[in-house]
Every structure is written in C-alpha cells, then in structure tokens.
Amino acid sequence: MRNEEFGLISDKEICEAIMSGEVIESYQQNEPYPSCLIYGETGKGRPLHIVCAYSET
C-alpha cells in the first residue's frame, strides 16, 4: 500500500471503506473490465476513494 498523509492504508481499511461506501462514478467502458470509483470511510472515519474493476463472471 501507499504511504499517505494519515499513514499506511491497510487492506482492512480498504474493505471497510468499500463496504460502507457508495459508487460515485461508473466506468462501464473500461477494458478489460468495467470499473467504478467508490467513496467510503473506514471504521475510524478515514475517508478513502477507491477504484475497483469487476468481472461479471
């Protein structure tokens, strides 16, 4: 993970932000998989923006 202003972003924080977040932008035309931008917060209230690609299979 990348070192950020508030410290290292852990895998746990990413999962928390995705689970509590909402899709704020959708990129259906991205290749090889569609993706989206999610805004969410960790359990401690740390805000994160996460880009996720997904496959329907």
Stockholm file with secondary structure:
# STOCKHOLM 1.0

chainA/1-57         MRNEEFGLISDKEICEAIMSGEVIESYQQNEPYPSCLIYGETGKGRPLHIVCAYSET
#=GR chainA/1-57 SS CCEETTEECCHHHHHHHHHHCEEEEEETTCSSSCEEEEEEECTTCCEEEEEEECCCC
#=GC SS_cons        CCEETTEECCHHHHHHHHHHCEEEEEETTCSSSCEEEEEEECTTCCEEEEEEECCCC
//
